[in-house]
Amino acid sequence: MNRHHGRLNFVPKLNLVPLIDCFVLLIFFLLINYSTEVEVLQTDKTVKLPASISETSPKENLVVVVNASEILVLGRSVGGISDMMAGNGDTFEPLITELKYLASKAPALTEKELAEGRAVTVLGDRAIPYAQLKKIMASCVAAGYRNISLAVLHKEASNSIVGGQDVRH
């Protein structure tokens, strides 16, 4: 009889070691998969990017940075904003010269690049006027960089009422 009562007094124990092992593997797997989707573009501290709800990830390509005072290609200044706006014409020659030089050092174009042009990302401050941005994009096109992307900060989509209509951003 004592043997039977001894079994009833047994307290079950929970072994947490296998559970912790599973959680560690799960966290490791999630961190590895999540980190491969993010690409960080190095920005200039003087550039404040505009916000957008675009879901398209940026591709790694040539970066042109435009801040309030100068234009930088791969971190090197190619001219000032005042010089660009003082010049006549729709393009900025120093930028075209630099982009053509970089294109000459790049490997041969693929079929896709032949059709669409070389790729370039423009990191422009949100405060720069459209006329400046238009001149920079025209200069990129003149140098053979027709596949132009504009870098923006990602923001969450929200609903708003514009002119009595529901507009989803």
Secondary structure in CASP SS format (residue, H / E / C, confidence):
PFRMAT SS
TARGET T0000
AUTHOR 0000-0000-0000
METHOD secondary structure of the structure
MODEL  1
M C 1.00
N H 1.00
R H 1.00
H H 1.00
H H 1.00
G H 1.00
R H 1.00
L H 1.00
N C 1.00
F C 1.00
V C 1.00
P C 1.00
K C 1.00
L C 1.00
N C 1.00
L C 1.00
V H 1.00
P H 1.00
L H 1.00
I H 1.00
D H 1.00
C H 1.00
F H 1.00
V H 1.00
L H 1.00
L H 1.00
I H 1.00
F H 1.00
F H 1.00
L H 1.00
L H 1.00
I H 1.00
N H 1.00
Y H 1.00
S H 1.00
T C 1.00
E C 1.00
V C 1.00
E C 1.00
V C 1.00
L C 1.00
Q C 1.00
T C 1.00
D C 1.00
K C 1.00
T C 1.00
V C 1.00
K C 1.00
L C 1.00
P C 1.00
A E 1.00
S E 1.00
I C 1.00
S C 1.00
E C 1.00
T C 1.00
S C 1.00
P C 1.00
K C 1.00
E C 1.00
N C 1.00
L E 1.00
V E 1.00
V E 1.00
V E 1.00
V E 1.00
N C 1.00
A C 1.00
S C 1.00
E E 1.00
I E 1.00
L E 1.00
V E 1.00
L C 1.00
G C 1.00
R E 1.00
S E 1.00
V E 1.00
G E 1.00
G E 1.00
I H 1.00
S H 1.00
D H 1.00
M H 1.00
M H 1.00
A H 1.00
G C 1.00
N C 1.00
G C 1.00
D C 1.00
T C 1.00
F C 1.00
E H 1.00
P H 1.00
L H 1.00
I H 1.00
T H 1.00
E H 1.00
L H 1.00
K H 1.00
Y H 1.00
L H 1.00
A H 1.00
S H 1.00
K H 1.00
A C 1.00
P C 1.00
A C 1.00
L C 1.00
T C 1.00
E H 1.00
K H 1.00
E H 1.00
L H 1.00
A H 1.00
E H 1.00
G C 1.00
R C 1.00
A E 1.00
V E 1.00
T E 1.00
V E 1.00
L E 1.00
G E 1.00
D C 1.00
R C 1.00
A C 1.00
I C 1.00
P C 1.00
Y H 1.00
A H 1.00
Q H 1.00
L H 1.00
K H 1.00
K H 1.00
I H 1.00
M H 1.00
A H 1.00
S H 1.00
C H 1.00
V H 1.00
A H 1.00
A C 1.00
G C 1.00
Y C 1.00
R C 1.00
N E 1.00
I E 1.00
S E 1.00
L E 1.00
A C 1.00
V C 1.00
L E 1.00
H E 1.00
K C 1.00
E C 1.00
A C 1.00
S C 1.00
N E 1.00
S E 1.00
I E 1.00
V E 1.00
G C 1.00
G C 1.00
Q E 1.00
D E 1.00
V E 1.00
R E 1.00
H C 1.00
END
